[in-house]
Amino acid sequence: MSTVTSRRARTVPDLPPFKPSLVKAVFRDVTPMHVSREAALAAASVTRTLLREIIDGAGRAAAEEDRKKLIPADLISAIDRNVELEVGDKWYDHSPTFRGLTGDLYDAEGVLVPLRERRGSRKPSAVAGAHRFEAGVRKLLRSRGMAAVPVMVRDLDGIASFFLTGLARNAAMVVREGGVKRFGSVTLVTSDEAAPPPFPKDLVGALSTRTGDGRTIGRDDVLAATTMQLFGGVGRRALTEAREAARNTSTD
């Protein structure tokens, strides 16, 4: 690889690895509302930020054991070390990586619920569509200078699919309700750490009440949905990068 090509490759993280068409397909699985291109780009950027944080955390765990390929144990380690990354909870029942960690589920009669019933129906869902994210996941891994075993890629696929599906549901809710009526605030720090700043007041105020028609999901609707899905430093970085991506797109 030439020096110029290598330098260009290092700029790849600036571009969301998931195409707007893929993001819109996920939204169509959730809502009949129209999704603007700006909204799709924002959703792709937010998903990219989350996966990058997970991959980097897993990479640090692998480096401690002098391994070059990420394995499922690294994913668990990354989530254990940073609760802000624990967003794939609905994926856990479908993944061998987490199956032993979620515990058994019993019904009201005290009978063990079989895994297939815990997984829910077989209708098209985030699980059925998870494979669509493989190319983007592999691209993101390469951009971070990492590789992963196939089962780790599958887990990242699943987390991306469930997260983006949840983001689509929340964005649709923002449109229906005319904005975000209540913003959560969760801050986890140790006694010797300074609390990180909350979401900027100007952003919270701007997203509290939406404008526009009730049939189209726009960029700000996705940003509002992001505040419902992510928190802490990961949430702030996701919002900042999504807004930056939108500005860069508008100047292209």
N, C-alpha and C positions, 0 to 999 in steps of 0.2 A: 504494500500500500504506500503510495507516495505521501510526502509530507503535506501537500495541499489537501489530498483526500482525507488524510488522518485528521487534519485540522478541521475540515468540514464535518467529519463524523462526530467530532466532539461538540458540535453545535446542535446535534440532533435532539438533546433533551429539551431545547427551546420549543420544539414542535410536538404537540400531543400525538401519541402513537395511534390513537383511535380515530378513524375517519368520521366526519360528520354524518355520512350515510349510515354507518354502523350505529352511531348514537341515536339517530332518528329511528332506526329499526327497533331499538330497545324501547324508545318512547312509544312507538306504535303498539307494542305489546301491552302497554299499560293504559294508554289514553288515546281517544280519537282526536284530541286537540292537535292543531298545527304546531310544529316546532320550528322556530326561526333558525337560520344558519348560525346566528350569533349565540343562540341558546345551546345549540349542538356543540359549538366550539368551546363554550364555557364548561359544559358537562364533560367534554373530553379532557379539558385541562384539569378540572378538579379530580377526575378519576386518575389521570396521569400523576398528579401530585401525591395522592394517597398511595398508589402502588410504588412510586419512587421511594417514599418514606419507608414502606414495608421492606422493599428490596434492599435499601441501604442498611436498615436495621438487621436484616438477615445476613447481609454481607459482613457486618461487623462480627456477628456470631460465628460465621464460617472462618473469618480471619483468625479468630482466637484459637481455632483448632487447625489452623494452617491448611484449610481446604479451599480449593478454587471453584468448586461447584456447590451451589446452594442445595440443601436437602430440606425436607419438611421440618426437621428438628430446628433448623435455623428460623423458619417462619414462626414456630411456637415461641422461640426465644425472643424474637423481635417484638411479638405481641405482649409477652410477659414483661418485657422491660419498658414498654411504652403503651399504657392503656389507651392512649389516643388512637392507636392503630386497631383496636378491637372493634371492627365494624362489620366483620363477615360472620356474625353470629348465626344467621340463618343458613349459611353455607356449611357450618360445622356438622350438621346432621347428615350431610351428603359426602363428607370427606373422610377417608380412612385416617388421615393425619390427626383429626380431632375427635374421632369416634370414641376413643377411650377417655377423653377429657370432659365430655359434656354430661356424663352420668346417665343412668337409666331413667326412663320416664314411665310412670305408673298412672293408670286411669283412676277414676273415683272409687272403683271396687278393689283397688290395690293390685290389679293385674298389669304385668309388664307390657308396655306398648311396643309392638314389633317395629323394627327400624323402618320398614316400608311404609307403615302407617304414619310414622313421625314425619316422613318426607312429604306427605301430602299427595295431592292428585297428580296425574301424569299429563295434565294439560300443559300447553306451552308456557314456559316459565323461565326464570333466571337460570335454572339448572339446565333446561333444554337448550338454552342459547349460549351457555358458557363457552362452548368451543369456538364461538365467533371471535373471542378475544385473544386467541393464541398468538396470532401474528403480531398484534400490538404488544403483548406481554414479552415476546421474544425480542422485539425491537427495543423495548424499554430496558430489558436486561442487558442487551449489547451496549446501549447508550451509557449504562452505568459500569461497563467493563466487566460484566458478570455473566455466568452461565448457570443453568439449573437443571437438575434431573427432571425427567418427564412428569413425575407426580407432583413436584413443586410447581411446575408450570401449570398443571391442572388446578392446583389450589389457587394460584394467582388469577387464573381464568375465572374460577368460581367467585372469588372475592370481588373481582371487577364487575362481574355480571350482576351479582346481588346488590352491590353498592349502587351501580348505575340504575338498576331497576328501582331501588328505593328512592334514589334522587329524582327519577322521573315521576314517581307517585307523589312525592312531596311537592315538586314543582307544579304538578296539576292541581294539587290541593291549594297552593298559593294563589293560582289563577281563580279557582272557584270561590275562595274565601276573600279575595281582594287584597291579599297581602299576608304577612306573618303577624299574627296577633300576639304571640308571646315568644320571646327569645330565651333559650336556656343559657345558663352560665355555669360551666363546670371547670374548676381549676384544681389540679392536683400538684402540690409541691411539697418538698420536705421542709422541715422547720428552718433550715438555714438558707433556703432559696427565696428569692423575691418573686412575688406573684406576677405572672405575665400580664400585659395589658389586655383588657377586654376588647371585643370587636369595636372598631371606631364608631363613635356615636353618629357621625354623619352617614355611615353605611347602614347602621341599624335603623335610623330614621328614614332613610331613603327606601328601605325594603319593607318597612312596616305597612305601608299603603302603596298599592300598585296602581298604575295607570294603564290604559290600553284596553283592547277588547277582551272578552271572556272566552275567546276561542283559540288564542295563540299563546304558546309558552315562549316567553322572551328571555333574554340574557339575565335580567334582574330577577326573574322568577327562579332561575336555576341558582343564582347566588343566594337568594333567600332560602331555597331548599338546602343549600350547602350548610347554612348556619344551623339547620335542624339535624344534619347528619354528622357533622364534624365539630370538634371543639379544640380549644387550646392552640398550641403552636401550629399543629397540622392544619386546623381550620383556617387560621389567619393566612398561612402560606398559600393554601388552596384558593382563598378569595383573592389574594393579591395577584397570584399568577393568572387566574382566570380573567381578571380585569385587564391585566397587562396583555394577555393573548388577544383580547377583544380590541384593545387599542392598536396592537400591531397589525391585526387583520384589517382594521378600518383604514390604515395608511398604505396597505399593499396596492 
